[in-house]
Amino acid sequence: MRWKSIIWNGLFVAALCLAGFLLYRIFQQYSLDEIVRSVRSIPISTFCTALVFAAASYLCLSCFDLLAIRSLGKSLPYRKIVLASFVSLSLGHNIGFAGLSSGAFRYRYYSRWGLTAEDVAKIILFCGVTVGLGLITLGGLALIVNPDDAARVLRIDRAGARLFGFSALVVPIVYVSLAFFVRGKLSLWRWSFQLPRFSIAVAQVVVGTINFILVSACLHHMLAAFGDVAFFRSVTAYVLANSAILATHVPGGLGVLEATVSYAVPKEASIGALIAFRCAYFFIPLAFGSLLLLISEIVLRRGSRSPGEEADERAEAQSV
């Protein structure tokens, strides 16, 4: 439908404008000197290792799209999926309302490669479910392994935190079990849901959890440069922070991430660690994603022109 294309393209333009405004807002909040000083306080080896974890996370996120496309019975070269995923998420993570903002960029790419607006909507939903499964699974494990920090932030006792953890792990278990036993559409009241194959459902839980482990590892390396912090303390801090970011939809989680992490691990959460983490996981991917977007737009536009249009352009240039 033409109106769907207009909506998605409108979201694309709005998201692109917001990305440009965000870059201005980022450097307005953090001066360049402050960012440079904070990053310099992190050992180069530590920062580079954190960058590797961040890159691995974005590579892992591309598997979300890969699994979604396979669940639709479609096929695309992995290099195209990586491009669409990285550009969409590197910008979407910073813009906020990730489902809509990254969805606009996804539609921009996937529609050119033969997928419909309905296919893109299903990919967005699938990736959203995978994010939720990963966050819930890792969150449940963090509450069980490290109940003290979560209990202090949530203001409950250790037993209550562990109970929440075990309850959270029920969600991925139920999801995978339904995919195994139902093998098709699941109907609840007036809604129906197409469940993925069992193997894909298991992969969703595994890949979703690994992604958040990698992001937590990126944060952990920054925090560990300023104090002795256990890995699962970093995991707990990031899971709580990401849950707050998803609830508020603040662009890039500006302020929300810093406040939550500082409260969860007050001694190690220095401004240097948090800004360095933002540089590694948000700012640097945003810069590369914006550059790739511009390059790919030029290349895809040239590739989409018909031979007749190119001949007309050459004829017009010769006549001038």
FIBA-859483 format. One record per atom (N, C-alpha, C, CB): x, y, z; residue in one letter. Coordinates in steps of 0.1 Angstrom, whole numbers, plus 5000, padded with zeros to 4 digits. Glycine has a CB too. Example, Ala and Ser with C-alpha at 12.3 -4.5 7.8 and 13.67 -1.06 7.14 Angstrom:
! residues 2
513249435078A
512349555078A
513249675078A
511349555090A
512849785071S
513749895071S
512950005079S
514149945057S
! end
This chain:
! residues 320
500949885000M
500050005000M
500950125000M
499050005012M
500450224992R
501350344990R
501350425003R
500750434979R
500250435011W
500250515023W
501150455033W
498850515029W
501450325033K
502350265042K
503850305039K
502250115042K
504050315026S
505450365022S
505650505026S
505550345006S
504550585025I
504650735028I
504950745043I
503350805025I
504350665051I
504550665066I
505950625070I
503450575073I
506350515064W
507750465067W
508850565062W
507950325060W
508650615050N
509550715045N
509550845054N
509350755031N
508350885058G
508250995067G
509050975080G
506851035070G
508850855086L
509550815098L
511050815096L
509150685103L
511450775084F
512950775080F
513450915081F
513150705067F
512751005074V
513251145074V
513251205088V
512351235064V
512251185095A
512151235109A
513251185118A
510751205115A
513551045116A
514550985124A
515951045120A
514550835122A
516151065107L
517451115103L
517651255108L
517451115087L
516651345108C
516751475113C
516951475128C
515451555110C
516351385135L
516551375149L
517951325153L
515451275156L
518451235144A
519851195146A
520851305145A
520251085136A
520651395136G
521451515135G
521351605147G
521151595122G
520151625151F
519851715163F
520551645175F
518351735165F
520451515176L
521051445187L
522551465188L
520751295186L
523251455177L
524651485177L
524951625183L
525251475163L
524151725179Y
524351855185Y
524051855200Y
523451955178Y
523051785204R
522651785218R
523651705226R
521251715220R
524251605221I
525251525228I
526451615231I
525751405220I
526951685221F
528151765224F
527751895231F
528751805211F
526551925232Q
526152045241Q
526152005255Q
524752095237Q
525751875258Q
525651825272Q
527051795277Q
524851705273Q
527951725268Y
529251695272Y
530251775263Y
529551545271Y
530951865268S
531951935260S
532951835255S
532652045268S
533551875243L
534551795237L
535751765246L
535051855224L
536151875254D
537351865263D
536951765274D
537651995269D
535751765279E
535351675290E
535351535285E
533951715295E
534851505273I
534851375267I
536351325265I
534151375254I
537151405260V
538551375258V
539251335271V
539351485250V
539051425281R
539751395294R
539251275300R
539451515303R
537951245299S
537351125305S
537751005299S
535851135305S
537851005285V
538250885278V
539750865281V
538050905263V
540550965282R
541950955284R
542250885298R
542651085283R
541350905307S
541550845320S
541350695320S
540550905330S
540850635309I
540650495307I
541850445300I
539350455299I
542550335305P
543650275297P
543250235283P
544250155305P
544150265274I
543850235260I
543450085258I
545050265251I
544149995264S
543849855263S
542449825268S
544849765271S
542049885279T
540649865284T
539649925274T
540549935298T
539850045269F
538950105260F
538750015247F
539350245256F
539949965242C
539849885230C
539149755232C
541349855225C
539349695244T
538649575247T
537149595248T
539149515260T
536749715254A
535349745254A
534749765240A
535149875263A
535549825232L
535149845218L
534849715211L
536149925210L
535749615214V
535549485208V
534149425213V
536649385212V
533849435226F
532649385231F
531449465224F
532549405246F
531549595222A
530549675216A
530249625202A
530849825216A
531349605194A
531249555180A
530649415180A
532649555174A
531049335189A
530449195190A
528949205193A
531149115201A
528549295201S
527149315204S
526349355192S
526949425215S
526849455184Y
526149495172Y
526149375161Y
526849615166Y
527249295161L
527249185152L
526149085157L
528649115152L
526049065170C
525048975176C
523649025172C
525248965191C
523449155173L
522149215170L
521749195155L
522149365172L
522749185146S
522349145132S
521749005131S
523649165123S
522148925141C
521548785141C
520048795144C
522348695151C
519648895151F
518248915154F
517448925141F
517949035163F
517949015132D
517349025119D
517448905110D
518049145111D
518648835111L
518848715104L
517748605108L
520248655106L
517548585121L
516648495125L
515148535121L
516748475141L
514948665122A
513548715118A
513248685103A
513448865121A
514248715095I
514048685081I
513848545078I
515248745073I
514648455085R
514548315083R
513148265088R
515648235090R
512648325098S
511348285104S
510248315094S
511048345117S
510448415085L
509448455075L
509648375063L
509648605071L
510648285062G
510848205050G
511548285039G
509548145046G
512148395042K
512748475032K
514248455032K
512448625034K
514948505023S
516448485022S
517048615017S
516848365013S
518048665024L
518848785020L
520348755023L
518348915027L
521248805015P
522648795018P
522948855032P
523548855007P
523848785040Y
524148835053Y
524748975053Y
525048735060Y
525549005043R
526149145043R
525049255042R
527049155030R
523949225035K
522849325035K
522149335048K
521849285024K
522049215055I
521349215068I
522249295078I
521149075073I
523549275078V
524449345087V
524349495085V
525849295085V
524349535072L
524249675069L
522949735074L
524349705054L
521849675071A
520549725076A
520449735091A
519449645070A
520849625097S
520849615112S
521649715119S
521249475116S
522949725114F
523849815121F
523449965120F
525249805116F
523050005107V
522650145105V
521350175113V
522350175090V
520450075113S
519150095120S
519350115135S
518149985117S
520150025141L
520250015155L
521250115161L
520649875159L
522350145153S
523250245158S
522650385159S
524550255149S
521650415150L
520950535150L
519750525160L
520450575136L
519050405159G
517850385168G
518150385182G
517250255164G
519350335186H
519750335201H
519850475206H
521050255203H
520350565198N
520550705202N
519250785201N
521650765194N
518450755191I
517250845188I
516150815199I
516750815174I
516050695203G
514950665212G
513750605204G
514450785220G
512750545211F
511650485205F
512250385194F
510650585198F
513050295198A
513950215189A
513050135179A
514750125197A
511850085183G
511050015174G
510650095162G
509849965181G
510250225164L
509850305153L
511050365146L
508950415158L
512050415153S
513150485146S
513950385138S
514050555157S
514350275144S
515150175137S
514250105126S
515650065146S
512950105129G
512050045119G
511950125106G
510650035125G
512050255107A
512050345095A
513250315087A
512050495099A
514450295093F
515650265086F
515650125080F
516850285095F
515050035088R
514949895083R
514049895070R
514349805094R
512949965071Y
512049965059Y
512750025047Y
510850045062Y
513650125049R
514350195038R
515150095031R
515250305044R
515850005038Y
516749905032Y
515949785027Y
517749855042Y
515149725036Y
514549595032Y
513549605021Y
513849535044Y
512849725020S
511849745009S
512549744996S
511049875011S
513749794995R
514549794983R
515049654979R
515749884984R
515049564989W
515549434986W
514449324985W
516549384997W
513149374983G
512049284980G
511149254991G
512649164975G
511349305004L
510449275015L
509349375015L
511249275028L
508149335020T
507049425021T
506949495034T
505749345018T
506049595035A
505949665048A
505449575059A
504949785046A
504649475055E
504249375065E
505349285070E
503149285059E
506249255061D
507449175064D
508349255074D
508249135052D
508549385071V
509349465080V
508749485094V
509549605074V
507449495094A
506749505107A
506949375115A
505149535105A
506849265108K
507149135115K
508549125120K
506749015106K
509449175112I
510849175116I
511049255129I
511849225105I
510449375129I
510549465141I
509949395153I
509849595138I
508849335152L
508149265163L
509049155168L
506749215159L
509549075158F
510448955162F
511649005169F
510848885149F
512349115165C
513549165171C
513149215185C
514149275163C
511949285186G
511549335199G
511349215209G
510249415198G
510749105205V
510548995213V
511948935217V
509748885206V
512848925208T
514148875211T
514848965221T
515048865198T
514749095220V
515349185230V
514749155244V
515049335226V
513449145244G
512749125257G
513148985263G
511249125255G
513248885255L
513648755260L
515148755265L
513548645249L
515948825258G
517348835263G
517448915276G
518248905252G
516749025276L
516849115288L
516249035300L
516049245286L
515148975298I
514448895309I
515348785314I
513048845305I
515948715305T
516748595308T
517948635316T
517148515296T
518748735311L
519848785318L
519548855331L
520748885309L
518448925331G
517948995343G
517648885354G
516749075341G
516948785350G
516648675360G
517948615365G
515848565353G
518948585357L
520148535362L
520848625371L
521048495350L
520848755368A
521548855376A
520848865390A
521448995369A
519548865390L
518848865403L
519148745412L
517348875401L
519348635405I
519648505413I
521148515418I
519448385405I
522048545409V
523448545413V
523848665422V
524348545400V
523248785419N
523648905426N
522348975431N
524449005417N
521748915441P
520448975446P
520649105454P
519748875454P
521849125460D
522049235469D
521849375462D
523449235475D
522449395451D
522349525444D
520949555439D
523349535432D
520349445433A
518949455428A
518049485440A
518549335420A
518249415451A
517349435463A
517449575468A
517749335474A
518649635468R
518849775472R
518149875463R
520349805474R
518349855450V
517749945440V
516149935440V
518249915426V
515749805440L
514249785440L
513549795453L
513949645434L
514449805464R
513949815478R
513049695482R
513149945479R
513649585480I
513049455484I
514149375491I
512449375472I
513849265498D
514849185504D
515549085494D
514249105516D
516549025499R
517348935490R
516548825485R
518648885497R
515648765494A
514848655490A
513848695479A
514048595503A
513348815481G
512348865471G
513048885458G
511748995476G
514248935458A
515048955445A
515248825438A
516349025448A
515648725446R
515848595440R
514548535435R
516548495450R
513448555442L
512148505437L
511848575424L
511048535448L
512048705423F
511848775410F
512648715399F
512148925412F
513948675403G
514848615393G
514348485387G
516148595399G
513948395396F
513348265392F
512048285384F
513148175404F
511248385388S
510048405381S
510248455367S
509148515388S
511348545365A
511648595352A
512148485343A
512848695353A
512848385348L
513348275339L
512148185334L
514348195347L
510948195341V
509848125336V
509448165322V
508648135346V
509648305319V
509148355306V
509848295294V
509448505306V
511148285294P
511748225282P
511448075281P
513248245282P
511348005293I
511047865293I
509647845287I
511047815307I
508647925291V
507247915285V
507247945270V
506348005293V
508048045266Y
508048085252Y
508647965244Y
508948215250Y
509747915248V
510347805240V
509447675241V
511747765246V
508747655252S
507847535253S
506647555244S
507347525267S
506147675243L
505047695233L
505447675219L
504447845235L
506647725216A
507147705202A
507347555199A
508447775200A
507647475209F
507847335207F
506447255206F
508647275218F
505547295214F
504247215215F
503147275206F
503747215229F
503147405204V
502047455196V
502247445181V
501747605200V
503547475177R
503947465163R
502947535153R
504047315159R
502747655156G
501847735147G
501347865154G
500647645142G
500147895151K
499548025156K
499047995170K
498448075147K
499248085179L
498748085193L
497648185194L
499848105203L
496448145198S
495348235199S
495048265213S
494048175192S
494948395216L
494648445230L
493548545228L
495848505237L
492348515233W
491148605231W
490948635216W
491348725240W
491048765213R
490848805199R
492148815191R
490148935199R
493348795198W
494648805191W
495148665188W
495548885200W
495948665177S
496648545173S
498048575170S
495948475161S
498948485174F
500448505173F
501048385165F
501148535186F
501848425155Q
502548315148Q
503848285155Q
502848355133Q
503948175161L
505148135169L
506248085159L
504848025179L
507448115162P
508548065153P
508747915156P
509848145156P
509647855147R
509947715149R
510747705162R
510847665137R
510747585168F
511447565181F
512847605181F
511347415185F
513547565170S
515047595169S
515247745169S
515647535157S
514347825162I
514547965161I
514148025175I
513648025150I
513147975182A
512848025195A
513948005205A
511547955200A
514647895204V
515747875213V
516947965209V
516247725212V
517147985196A
518148085192A
517848225196A
518248075176A
516548265196Q
516148395201Q
516648415216Q
514648415200Q
516348315224V
516748335238V
518248335240V
516148215246V
518948245233V
520348245234V
521048365229V
520948115227V
520748405216V
521348525210V
520948655218V
520948535195V
519748665222G
519248775230G
520048795243G
517748775232G
520248685250T
521048685262T
522448725260T
520848555269T
523048655250I
524448685247I
524648835243I
524948605235I
523748895236N
523849035233N
523949125245N
522649085224N
523149095255F
523149185267F
524349145276F
521849165275F
524849025275I
526148995282I
527249075276I
526448835281I
527249085263L
528349165256L
528249305260L
528249145241L
527049365260V
526949505264V
527349525278V
525549555261V
526949435287S
527349445301S
528849435303S
526649335309S
529449345294A
530949335295A
531649465290A
531449215286A
531049535281C
531549665276C
531549765288C
530749715264C
530349765295L
530249855306L
531149815318L
528749855311L
531249685320H
532049635331H
533549675329H
532049485332H
534049675317H
535449715315H
535649855318H
535849685300H
534749945315M
534850085319M
534750105334M
533750165312M
533850035340L
533650055355L
534849995362L
532349985360L
535449885357A
536549815364A
537849905363A
536749685357A
537849995354A
539050085354A
539150185365A
539050165341A
537950195373F
537950285384F
537650215397F
536850385382F
537650085397G
537450015410G
537249865407G
536250065417G
537349785418D
537149645417D
535649615417D
537949575428D
535049595406V
533649565405V
533449425399V
532849675397V
532549345405A
532249215400A
531449225387A
531549125411A
531649125378F
531049125365F
529449135367F
531449005357F
528949055376F
527449045377F
526949175384F
527048925385F
527749255390R
527349385395R
527149475383R
528349445405R
528049465373S
527849545361S
526649495353S
529049535352S
526449365353V
525249305346V
523949365352V
525249155346V
523949355366T
522749405373T
522449555370T
522849385388T
523549635370A
523449775368A
522949805354A
524749845370A
523449725344Y
523049755330Y
521549705327Y
523949685320Y
521249585333V
519849535331V
518849635337V
519749395337V
519149685349L
518249785355L
518149915347L
518649815369L
519349955342A
519450085334A
518650065321A
520850125332A
518849955314N
518249935301N
516749915303N
518749805294N
516249855314S
514849845316S
514249985318S
514549755329S
514950075325A
514450205327A
514450285314A
515350285337A
515550265305I
515550325292I
514350285284I
516950295285I
514050155283L
512950105275L
511650165280L
512949955276L
511550185294A
510350235299A
510150385296A
510250215314A
511250465296T
511150605294T
511250645279T
512250675302T
511950565271H
512250595257H
513050725255H
510850615249H
513850765265V
514650885264V
515750855253V
515350915278V
515950945244P
516950925233P
518350885239P
517051045225P
518750765235G
520050725240G
520150695255G
521150825236G
518950705261G
518950685276G
519750795283G
519550555279G
519850915277L
520651025283L
520051055297L
520551145274L
520951045307G
520551075321G
520050955328G
519551185321G
519250875321V
518650755327V
519750645330V
517550695318V
520550625320L
521650525322L
522550575333L
522450515309L
522950695332E
523950745342E
523350735357E
524350895339E
522050775358A
521450775371A
521350635377A
520150845371A
520850545368T
520650405373T
521950335376T
519950325362T
522950345368V
524250285370V
524950345382V
525150295358V
524850475384S
525450545395S
524850495409S
525350695394S
523550465408Y
522850425420Y
523150275423Y
521350445419Y
523350195412A
523550055414A
525050025419A
523249975402A
525950095412V
527350085416V
527950225419V
528150005405V
527650285430P
528050425432P
529550455432P
527450475445P
530350355437K
531750385439K
532450385425K
532350285448K
532050295416E
532850275404E
532250355392E
532850125400E
531050405394A
530350475383A
530850615382A
528850465384A
532050645378S
532550775376S
532150835363S
534150775377S
532250965362I
531851025349I
532750975338I
531951185350I
533950945341G
534850895330G
534450765325G
536250885336G
534050675334A
533550535330A
532250545322A
533350445342A
531350625326L
530050635319L
530150705305L
529050715327L
530950815304I
531150875292I
531950785282I
531951015293I
532950715287A
533750625279A
532850515274A
534850565287A
531950465282F
530950365278F
530050415267F
530050315290F
529550545269R
528750605258R
529550615245R
528250745263R
530750655246C
531650665234C
531750535227C
533050715238C
531950425234A
532150295229A
530850235223A
532750205239A
529750255230Y
528550185226Y
527550265218Y
527950115238Y
527650395221F
526650485214F
527250585204F
525850565225F
528250665209F
528650775200F
529450725188F
529550865208F
530450635190I
531250585179I
530350505169I
532350495184I
529450415173P
528550345164P
527650445157P
527750245171P
527150555164L
526350655158L
527050725146L
525850755168L
528350755148A
529150825138A
529250725126A
530450865143A
529650605128F
529850505117F
528550475110F
530550375122F
527450465118G
526150435112G
525650545104G
525150405123G
525850665108S
525450785100S
526250785087S
525650915107S
527550765088L
528450765076L
527950645066L
529850745079L
527750525071L
527350415063L
525950445057L
527250295071L
525050515064L
523750555058L
523950645046L
522950625069L
524750745047L
524950835036L
525550765024L
525850955041L
526550685027I
527250605016I
526250515009I
528450535021I
525550435017S
524650335012S
523550405004S
524050245023S
523050515009E
521950595002E
522450624988E
521550715009E
523750674987I
524250714974I
524350594965I
525650784975I
524950484970V
525150364962V
523850304958V
525950254970V
522850294967L
521550224964L
520750314954L
520750204977L
520850444955R
520150524946R
520750514932R
520250674950R
522050504931R
522650484918R
522350344912R
524250494919R
522250244921G
521950114916G
520550094912G
522350014927G
519650184917S
518250164914S
517850244902S
517350224926S
518750324896R
518350394884R
518350304872R
519350514881R
517450314863S
517350234851S
518350274841S
515850234846S
518750184832P
519650224821P
519050344812P
519850104812P
517750344811G
517050454803G
517250584810G
515650424801G
517150594823E
517350714831E
518750764829E
516950694845E
519750674830E
521150704829E
521450764815E
522050584832E
520850694804A
521050744791A
520450884789A
520450644781A
519250914795D
518651044794D
519551144801D
517251044800D
520151114812E
521051204819E
522251234811E
521451154833E
522851134804R
524051154796R
523651244784R
524651024791R
522451214778A
522051294766A
521851444770A
520751234760A
521251464782E
520951594787E
522251674789E
520151594799E
523251594795A
524551664798A
525251694785A
525451564806A
525151614774Q
525851644762Q
525151764755Q
525751524753Q
523851774756S
523151884749S
523552014756S
521651864750S
523752014769V
524252134776V
525652174772V
524052124791V
! end
